[in-house]
Amino acid sequence: VANDLNTADLFAWTLYKNGRLVEAREAGKRAMRLKGADAKIIYHAGMIEKGLGNKTQATKLLSTALKLNPEFDLIQSQKAKAALAELKETR
């Protein structure tokens, strides 16, 4: 189990990319406990929740990430905006 922020976040994102969403959620929670106010980490948590079908939590997390830093990553911030728009359409 990772004890530093970057490793915990990378582990969560790797699990997400491999379809291991429940495990990714737990690893993501650990990363957020280590440092909760990081837009990229919150984005990762939001995408994991979206993958799990938790629309309300995903919307909250993605909105928070974009409010903290609308351009936190050249590519991922655009994906966050698209995911948030998709979530709002399906409500």
Backbone atoms as SQL, in Angstrom:
CREATE TABLE atoms (id INTEGER PRIMARY KEY, chain TEXT, resi INTEGER, resn TEXT, atom TEXT, x REAL, y REAL, z REAL);
INSERT INTO atoms VALUES
  (1, 'A', 1, 'VAL', 'N', 0.847, -1.182, 0.000),
  (2, 'A', 1, 'VAL', 'CA', 0.000, 0.000, 0.000),
  (3, 'A', 1, 'VAL', 'C', 0.888, 1.240, 0.000),
  (4, 'A', 2, 'ALA', 'N', 0.571, 2.150, -0.854),
  (5, 'A', 2, 'ALA', 'CA', 1.380, 3.352, -1.020),
  (6, 'A', 2, 'ALA', 'C', 1.183, 4.326, 0.136),
  (7, 'A', 3, 'ASN', 'N', 2.285, 4.911, 0.566),
  (8, 'A', 3, 'ASN', 'CA', 2.217, 5.887, 1.639),
  (9, 'A', 3, 'ASN', 'C', 2.516, 7.300, 1.163),
  (10, 'A', 4, 'ASP', 'N', 2.793, 7.471, -0.118),
  (11, 'A', 4, 'ASP', 'CA', 3.005, 8.823, -0.615),
  (12, 'A', 4, 'ASP', 'C', 1.958, 9.154, -1.674),
  (13, 'A', 5, 'LEU', 'N', 1.717, 10.410, -1.807),
  (14, 'A', 5, 'LEU', 'CA', 0.647, 10.923, -2.659),
  (15, 'A', 5, 'LEU', 'C', 0.740, 10.432, -4.105),
  (16, 'A', 6, 'ASN', 'N', 1.873, 10.617, -4.740),
  (17, 'A', 6, 'ASN', 'CA', 1.991, 10.273, -6.161),
  (18, 'A', 6, 'ASN', 'C', 1.825, 8.781, -6.404),
  (19, 'A', 7, 'THR', 'N', 2.384, 7.957, -5.536),
  (20, 'A', 7, 'THR', 'CA', 2.257, 6.509, -5.710),
  (21, 'A', 7, 'THR', 'C', 0.818, 6.066, -5.506),
  (22, 'A', 8, 'ALA', 'N', 0.161, 6.614, -4.488),
  (23, 'A', 8, 'ALA', 'CA', -1.235, 6.257, -4.215),
  (24, 'A', 8, 'ALA', 'C', -2.126, 6.645, -5.391),
  (25, 'A', 9, 'ASP', 'N', -1.914, 7.836, -5.930),
  (26, 'A', 9, 'ASP', 'CA', -2.717, 8.294, -7.062),
  (27, 'A', 9, 'ASP', 'C', -2.428, 7.462, -8.313),
  (28, 'A', 10, 'LEU', 'N', -1.167, 7.192, -8.580),
  (29, 'A', 10, 'LEU', 'CA', -0.801, 6.382, -9.738),
  (30, 'A', 10, 'LEU', 'C', -1.390, 4.978, -9.631),
  (31, 'A', 11, 'PHE', 'N', -1.351, 4.409, -8.442),
  (32, 'A', 11, 'PHE', 'CA', -1.917, 3.083, -8.225),
  (33, 'A', 11, 'PHE', 'C', -3.422, 3.093, -8.507),
  (34, 'A', 12, 'ALA', 'N', -4.120, 4.098, -7.987),
  (35, 'A', 12, 'ALA', 'CA', -5.565, 4.210, -8.214),
  (36, 'A', 12, 'ALA', 'C', -5.873, 4.353, -9.701),
  (37, 'A', 13, 'TRP', 'N', -5.130, 5.195, -10.395),
  (38, 'A', 13, 'TRP', 'CA', -5.383, 5.444, -11.818),
  (39, 'A', 13, 'TRP', 'C', -5.070, 4.206, -12.649),
  (40, 'A', 14, 'THR', 'N', -4.045, 3.473, -12.277),
  (41, 'A', 14, 'THR', 'CA', -3.702, 2.232, -12.975),
  (42, 'A', 14, 'THR', 'C', -4.807, 1.194, -12.798),
  (43, 'A', 15, 'LEU', 'N', -5.312, 1.068, -11.587),
  (44, 'A', 15, 'LEU', 'CA', -6.427, 0.153, -11.350),
  (45, 'A', 15, 'LEU', 'C', -7.632, 0.556, -12.189),
  (46, 'A', 16, 'TYR', 'N', -7.929, 1.851, -12.245),
  (47, 'A', 16, 'TYR', 'CA', -9.045, 2.367, -13.046),
  (48, 'A', 16, 'TYR', 'C', -8.871, 1.989, -14.522),
  (49, 'A', 17, 'LYS', 'N', -7.684, 2.234, -15.046),
  (50, 'A', 17, 'LYS', 'CA', -7.411, 1.954, -16.455),
  (51, 'A', 17, 'LYS', 'C', -7.512, 0.460, -16.767),
  (52, 'A', 18, 'ASN', 'N', -7.344, -0.375, -15.746),
  (53, 'A', 18, 'ASN', 'CA', -7.434, -1.821, -15.930),
  (54, 'A', 18, 'ASN', 'C', -8.804, -2.369, -15.552),
  (55, 'A', 19, 'GLY', 'N', -9.778, -1.486, -15.359),
  (56, 'A', 19, 'GLY', 'CA', -11.144, -1.909, -15.094),
  (57, 'A', 19, 'GLY', 'C', -11.399, -2.420, -13.691),
  (58, 'A', 20, 'ARG', 'N', -10.484, -2.208, -12.795),
  (59, 'A', 20, 'ARG', 'CA', -10.627, -2.663, -11.414),
  (60, 'A', 20, 'ARG', 'C', -11.146, -1.489, -10.579),
  (61, 'A', 21, 'LEU', 'N', -12.395, -1.119, -10.839),
  (62, 'A', 21, 'LEU', 'CA', -12.950, 0.124, -10.329),
  (63, 'A', 21, 'LEU', 'C', -13.146, 0.160, -8.818),
  (64, 'A', 22, 'VAL', 'N', -13.598, -0.915, -8.232),
  (65, 'A', 22, 'VAL', 'CA', -13.818, -0.921, -6.780),
  (66, 'A', 22, 'VAL', 'C', -12.487, -0.742, -6.057),
  (67, 'A', 23, 'GLU', 'N', -11.471, -1.442, -6.516),
  (68, 'A', 23, 'GLU', 'CA', -10.140, -1.293, -5.924),
  (69, 'A', 23, 'GLU', 'C', -9.584, 0.107, -6.190),
  (70, 'A', 24, 'ALA', 'N', -9.861, 0.625, -7.376),
  (71, 'A', 24, 'ALA', 'CA', -9.400, 1.967, -7.722),
  (72, 'A', 24, 'ALA', 'C', -10.016, 3.007, -6.796),
  (73, 'A', 25, 'ARG', 'N', -11.286, 2.818, -6.465),
  (74, 'A', 25, 'ARG', 'CA', -11.959, 3.759, -5.566),
  (75, 'A', 25, 'ARG', 'C', -11.247, 3.794, -4.210),
  (76, 'A', 26, 'GLU', 'N', -10.938, 2.640, -3.685),
  (77, 'A', 26, 'GLU', 'CA', -10.272, 2.580, -2.381),
  (78, 'A', 26, 'GLU', 'C', -8.884, 3.218, -2.429),
  (79, 'A', 27, 'ALA', 'N', -8.142, 2.934, -3.482),
  (80, 'A', 27, 'ALA', 'CA', -6.814, 3.530, -3.626),
  (81, 'A', 27, 'ALA', 'C', -6.922, 5.041, -3.823),
  (82, 'A', 28, 'GLY', 'N', -7.935, 5.473, -4.553),
  (83, 'A', 28, 'GLY', 'CA', -8.161, 6.901, -4.765),
  (84, 'A', 28, 'GLY', 'C', -8.507, 7.623, -3.479),
  (85, 'A', 29, 'LYS', 'N', -9.290, 6.981, -2.638),
  (86, 'A', 29, 'LYS', 'CA', -9.624, 7.583, -1.340),
  (87, 'A', 29, 'LYS', 'C', -8.363, 7.783, -0.519),
  (88, 'A', 30, 'ARG', 'N', -7.453, 6.818, -0.588),
  (89, 'A', 30, 'ARG', 'CA', -6.187, 6.944, 0.145),
  (90, 'A', 30, 'ARG', 'C', -5.391, 8.137, -0.383),
  (91, 'A', 31, 'ALA', 'N', -5.334, 8.298, -1.690),
  (92, 'A', 31, 'ALA', 'CA', -4.611, 9.429, -2.275),
  (93, 'A', 31, 'ALA', 'C', -5.238, 10.746, -1.848),
  (94, 'A', 32, 'MET', 'N', -6.550, 10.800, -1.807),
  (95, 'A', 32, 'MET', 'CA', -7.223, 12.045, -1.416),
  (96, 'A', 32, 'MET', 'C', -6.997, 12.350, 0.064),
  (97, 'A', 33, 'ARG', 'N', -6.884, 11.314, 0.892),
  (98, 'A', 33, 'ARG', 'CA', -6.589, 11.553, 2.311),
  (99, 'A', 33, 'ARG', 'C', -5.184, 12.129, 2.477),
  (100, 'A', 34, 'LEU', 'N', -4.266, 11.697, 1.620),
  (101, 'A', 34, 'LEU', 'CA', -2.895, 12.199, 1.706),
  (102, 'A', 34, 'LEU', 'C', -2.812, 13.668, 1.288),
  (103, 'A', 35, 'LYS', 'N', -3.617, 14.041, 0.311),
  (104, 'A', 35, 'LYS', 'CA', -3.682, 15.450, -0.112),
  (105, 'A', 35, 'LYS', 'C', -4.949, 15.636, -0.922),
  (106, 'A', 36, 'GLY', 'N', -5.979, 16.130, -0.292),
  (107, 'A', 36, 'GLY', 'CA', -7.288, 16.191, -0.920),
  (108, 'A', 36, 'GLY', 'C', -7.522, 17.307, -1.910),
  (109, 'A', 37, 'ALA', 'N', -6.790, 18.397, -1.836),
  (110, 'A', 37, 'ALA', 'CA', -7.098, 19.551, -2.666),
  (111, 'A', 37, 'ALA', 'C', -6.204, 19.636, -3.900),
  (112, 'A', 38, 'ASP', 'N', -6.076, 18.548, -4.618),
  (113, 'A', 38, 'ASP', 'CA', -5.297, 18.514, -5.845),
  (114, 'A', 38, 'ASP', 'C', -6.251, 18.168, -6.982),
  (115, 'A', 39, 'ALA', 'N', -6.353, 19.051, -7.954),
  (116, 'A', 39, 'ALA', 'CA', -7.338, 18.891, -9.030),
  (117, 'A', 39, 'ALA', 'C', -7.177, 17.567, -9.777),
  (118, 'A', 40, 'LYS', 'N', -5.951, 17.156, -10.033),
  (119, 'A', 40, 'LYS', 'CA', -5.734, 15.926, -10.797),
  (120, 'A', 40, 'LYS', 'C', -6.193, 14.701, -10.000),
  (121, 'A', 41, 'ILE', 'N', -5.910, 14.673, -8.728),
  (122, 'A', 41, 'ILE', 'CA', -6.329, 13.550, -7.885),
  (123, 'A', 41, 'ILE', 'C', -7.847, 13.516, -7.767),
  (124, 'A', 42, 'ILE', 'N', -8.460, 14.668, -7.608),
  (125, 'A', 42, 'ILE', 'CA', -9.919, 14.736, -7.516),
  (126, 'A', 42, 'ILE', 'C', -10.547, 14.331, -8.845),
  (127, 'A', 43, 'TYR', 'N', -9.933, 14.728, -9.949),
  (128, 'A', 43, 'TYR', 'CA', -10.393, 14.294, -11.278),
  (129, 'A', 43, 'TYR', 'C', -10.349, 12.779, -11.381),
  (130, 'A', 44, 'HIS', 'N', -9.249, 12.188, -10.978),
  (131, 'A', 44, 'HIS', 'CA', -9.129, 10.725, -11.024),
  (132, 'A', 44, 'HIS', 'C', -10.244, 10.082, -10.208),
  (133, 'A', 45, 'ALA', 'N', -10.481, 10.598, -9.011),
  (134, 'A', 45, 'ALA', 'CA', -11.551, 10.047, -8.164),
  (135, 'A', 45, 'ALA', 'C', -12.907, 10.199, -8.851),
  (136, 'A', 46, 'GLY', 'N', -13.126, 11.337, -9.514),
  (137, 'A', 46, 'GLY', 'CA', -14.384, 11.568, -10.219),
  (138, 'A', 46, 'GLY', 'C', -14.593, 10.598, -11.371),
  (139, 'A', 47, 'MET', 'N', -13.536, 10.336, -12.113),
  (140, 'A', 47, 'MET', 'CA', -13.647, 9.400, -13.234),
  (141, 'A', 47, 'MET', 'C', -13.882, 7.971, -12.737),
  (142, 'A', 48, 'ILE', 'N', -13.282, 7.626, -11.609),
  (143, 'A', 48, 'ILE', 'CA', -13.519, 6.309, -11.028),
  (144, 'A', 48, 'ILE', 'C', -14.985, 6.185, -10.627),
  (145, 'A', 49, 'GLU', 'N', -15.519, 7.217, -9.965),
  (146, 'A', 49, 'GLU', 'CA', -16.936, 7.188, -9.566),
  (147, 'A', 49, 'GLU', 'C', -17.844, 7.127, -10.785),
  (148, 'A', 50, 'LYS', 'N', -17.481, 7.842, -11.839),
  (149, 'A', 50, 'LYS', 'CA', -18.269, 7.790, -13.083),
  (150, 'A', 50, 'LYS', 'C', -18.263, 6.362, -13.634),
  (151, 'A', 51, 'GLY', 'N', -17.097, 5.737, -13.628),
  (152, 'A', 51, 'GLY', 'CA', -16.983, 4.368, -14.110),
  (153, 'A', 51, 'GLY', 'C', -17.819, 3.391, -13.301),
  (154, 'A', 52, 'LEU', 'N', -17.978, 3.682, -12.025),
  (155, 'A', 52, 'LEU', 'CA', -18.792, 2.842, -11.147),
  (156, 'A', 52, 'LEU', 'C', -20.285, 3.152, -11.269),
  (157, 'A', 53, 'GLY', 'N', -20.614, 4.201, -12.023),
  (158, 'A', 53, 'GLY', 'CA', -22.014, 4.569, -12.207),
  (159, 'A', 53, 'GLY', 'C', -22.570, 5.475, -11.120),
  (160, 'A', 54, 'ASN', 'N', -21.699, 6.034, -10.300),
  (161, 'A', 54, 'ASN', 'CA', -22.118, 6.935, -9.219),
  (162, 'A', 54, 'ASN', 'C', -22.136, 8.370, -9.739),
  (163, 'A', 55, 'LYS', 'N', -23.200, 8.693, -10.456),
  (164, 'A', 55, 'LYS', 'CA', -23.276, 9.969, -11.166),
  (165, 'A', 55, 'LYS', 'C', -23.187, 11.185, -10.251),
  (166, 'A', 56, 'THR', 'N', -23.870, 11.140, -9.113),
  (167, 'A', 56, 'THR', 'CA', -23.868, 12.295, -8.212),
  (168, 'A', 56, 'THR', 'C', -22.476, 12.567, -7.667),
  (169, 'A', 57, 'GLN', 'N', -21.816, 11.532, -7.191),
  (170, 'A', 57, 'GLN', 'CA', -20.462, 11.692, -6.646),
  (171, 'A', 57, 'GLN', 'C', -19.474, 12.069, -7.738),
  (172, 'A', 58, 'ALA', 'N', -19.607, 11.475, -8.913),
  (173, 'A', 58, 'ALA', 'CA', -18.719, 11.803, -10.030),
  (174, 'A', 58, 'ALA', 'C', -18.876, 13.272, -10.417),
  (175, 'A', 59, 'THR', 'N', -20.110, 13.745, -10.497),
  (176, 'A', 59, 'THR', 'CA', -20.368, 15.144, -10.843),
  (177, 'A', 59, 'THR', 'C', -19.746, 16.075, -9.813),
  (178, 'A', 60, 'LYS', 'N', -19.921, 15.742, -8.557),
  (179, 'A', 60, 'LYS', 'CA', -19.363, 16.567, -7.478),
  (180, 'A', 60, 'LYS', 'C', -17.839, 16.641, -7.577),
  (181, 'A', 61, 'LEU', 'N', -17.200, 15.492, -7.733),
  (182, 'A', 61, 'LEU', 'CA', -15.742, 15.455, -7.779),
  (183, 'A', 61, 'LEU', 'C', -15.185, 16.141, -9.031),
  (184, 'A', 62, 'LEU', 'N', -15.777, 15.884, -10.183),
  (185, 'A', 62, 'LEU', 'CA', -15.291, 16.513, -11.412),
  (186, 'A', 62, 'LEU', 'C', -15.485, 18.027, -11.367),
  (187, 'A', 63, 'SER', 'N', -16.614, 18.470, -10.839),
  (188, 'A', 63, 'SER', 'CA', -16.858, 19.913, -10.693),
  (189, 'A', 63, 'SER', 'C', -15.827, 20.547, -9.772),
  (190, 'A', 64, 'THR', 'N', -15.539, 19.862, -8.671),
  (191, 'A', 64, 'THR', 'CA', -14.553, 20.365, -7.712),
  (192, 'A', 64, 'THR', 'C', -13.179, 20.472, -8.355),
  (193, 'A', 65, 'ALA', 'N', -12.782, 19.444, -9.091),
  (194, 'A', 65, 'ALA', 'CA', -11.473, 19.460, -9.760),
  (195, 'A', 65, 'ALA', 'C', -11.361, 20.652, -10.714),
  (196, 'A', 66, 'LEU', 'N', -12.410, 20.879, -11.490),
  (197, 'A', 66, 'LEU', 'CA', -12.374, 21.971, -12.465),
  (198, 'A', 66, 'LEU', 'C', -12.456, 23.339, -11.799),
  (199, 'A', 67, 'LYS', 'N', -13.133, 23.431, -10.658),
  (200, 'A', 67, 'LYS', 'CA', -13.169, 24.704, -9.925),
  (201, 'A', 67, 'LYS', 'C', -11.802, 25.018, -9.335),
  (202, 'A', 68, 'LEU', 'N', -11.119, 23.988, -8.829),
  (203, 'A', 68, 'LEU', 'CA', -9.784, 24.199, -8.265),
  (204, 'A', 68, 'LEU', 'C', -8.803, 24.680, -9.317),
  (205, 'A', 69, 'ASN', 'N', -8.869, 24.054, -10.499),
  (206, 'A', 69, 'ASN', 'CA', -7.953, 24.408, -11.572),
  (207, 'A', 69, 'ASN', 'C', -8.536, 23.941, -12.903),
  (208, 'A', 70, 'PRO', 'N', -9.192, 24.822, -13.627),
  (209, 'A', 70, 'PRO', 'CA', -9.854, 24.435, -14.879),
  (210, 'A', 70, 'PRO', 'C', -8.906, 23.883, -15.943),
  (211, 'A', 71, 'GLU', 'N', -7.628, 24.138, -15.819),
  (212, 'A', 71, 'GLU', 'CA', -6.645, 23.675, -16.801),
  (213, 'A', 71, 'GLU', 'C', -5.546, 22.875, -16.105),
  (214, 'A', 72, 'PHE', 'N', -5.929, 21.966, -15.187),
  (215, 'A', 72, 'PHE', 'CA', -4.954, 21.216, -14.394),
  (216, 'A', 72, 'PHE', 'C', -4.059, 20.308, -15.234),
  (217, 'A', 73, 'ASP', 'N', -4.510, 19.940, -16.426),
  (218, 'A', 73, 'ASP', 'CA', -3.737, 19.100, -17.337),
  (219, 'A', 73, 'ASP', 'C', -4.257, 19.374, -18.742),
  (220, 'A', 74, 'LEU', 'N', -3.362, 19.498, -19.667),
  (221, 'A', 74, 'LEU', 'CA', -3.748, 19.862, -21.036),
  (222, 'A', 74, 'LEU', 'C', -4.814, 18.940, -21.610),
  (223, 'A', 75, 'ILE', 'N', -4.661, 17.637, -21.425),
  (224, 'A', 75, 'ILE', 'CA', -5.602, 16.661, -21.987),
  (225, 'A', 75, 'ILE', 'C', -6.688, 16.279, -20.987),
  (226, 'A', 76, 'GLN', 'N', -6.278, 15.950, -19.768),
  (227, 'A', 76, 'GLN', 'CA', -7.233, 15.435, -18.787),
  (228, 'A', 76, 'GLN', 'C', -8.279, 16.462, -18.372),
  (229, 'A', 77, 'SER', 'N', -7.935, 17.743, -18.351),
  (230, 'A', 77, 'SER', 'CA', -8.945, 18.743, -17.995),
  (231, 'A', 77, 'SER', 'C', -10.049, 18.801, -19.054),
  (232, 'A', 78, 'GLN', 'N', -9.689, 18.571, -20.316),
  (233, 'A', 78, 'GLN', 'CA', -10.706, 18.529, -21.375),
  (234, 'A', 78, 'GLN', 'C', -11.595, 17.299, -21.223),
  (235, 'A', 79, 'LYS', 'N', -10.977, 16.178, -20.834),
  (236, 'A', 79, 'LYS', 'CA', -11.752, 14.961, -20.587),
  (237, 'A', 79, 'LYS', 'C', -12.677, 15.140, -19.388),
  (238, 'A', 80, 'ALA', 'N', -12.224, 15.865, -18.389),
  (239, 'A', 80, 'ALA', 'CA', -13.064, 16.134, -17.215),
  (240, 'A', 80, 'ALA', 'C', -14.285, 16.960, -17.624),
  (241, 'A', 81, 'LYS', 'N', -14.065, 17.971, -18.441),
  (242, 'A', 81, 'LYS', 'CA', -15.168, 18.814, -18.910),
  (243, 'A', 81, 'LYS', 'C', -16.165, 17.998, -19.734),
  (244, 'A', 82, 'ALA', 'N', -15.658, 17.141, -20.601),
  (245, 'A', 82, 'ALA', 'CA', -16.535, 16.303, -21.422),
  (246, 'A', 82, 'ALA', 'C', -17.314, 15.314, -20.553),
  (247, 'A', 83, 'ALA', 'N', -16.653, 14.716, -19.575),
  (248, 'A', 83, 'ALA', 'CA', -17.320, 13.761, -18.688),
  (249, 'A', 83, 'ALA', 'C', -18.399, 14.455, -17.875),
  (250, 'A', 84, 'LEU', 'N', -18.112, 15.652, -17.402),
  (251, 'A', 84, 'LEU', 'CA', -19.090, 16.414, -16.628),
  (252, 'A', 84, 'LEU', 'C', -20.294, 16.769, -17.492),
  (253, 'A', 85, 'ALA', 'N', -20.071, 17.175, -18.715),
  (254, 'A', 85, 'ALA', 'CA', -21.172, 17.487, -19.633),
  (255, 'A', 85, 'ALA', 'C', -22.011, 16.234, -19.891),
  (256, 'A', 86, 'GLU', 'N', -21.352, 15.102, -20.074),
  (257, 'A', 86, 'GLU', 'CA', -22.058, 13.838, -20.295),
  (258, 'A', 86, 'GLU', 'C', -22.911, 13.457, -19.069),
  (259, 'A', 87, 'LEU', 'N', -22.349, 13.630, -17.902),
  (260, 'A', 87, 'LEU', 'CA', -23.099, 13.323, -16.666),
  (261, 'A', 87, 'LEU', 'C', -24.320, 14.225, -16.523),
  (262, 'A', 88, 'LYS', 'N', -24.183, 15.478, -16.853),
  (263, 'A', 88, 'LYS', 'CA', -25.301, 16.415, -16.733),
  (264, 'A', 88, 'LYS', 'C', -26.402, 16.096, -17.749),
  (265, 'A', 89, 'GLU', 'N', -26.023, 15.570, -18.912),
  (266, 'A', 89, 'GLU', 'CA', -27.020, 15.199, -19.937),
  (267, 'A', 89, 'GLU', 'C', -27.838, 13.973, -19.532),
  (268, 'A', 90, 'THR', 'N', -27.237, 13.095, -18.771),
  (269, 'A', 90, 'THR', 'CA', -27.898, 11.828, -18.418),
  (270, 'A', 90, 'THR', 'C', -28.649, 11.885, -17.098),
  (271, 'A', 91, 'ARG', 'N', -28.781, 13.045, -16.520),
  (272, 'A', 91, 'ARG', 'CA', -29.492, 13.169, -15.242),
  (273, 'A', 91, 'ARG', 'C', -30.967, 13.166, -15.432);
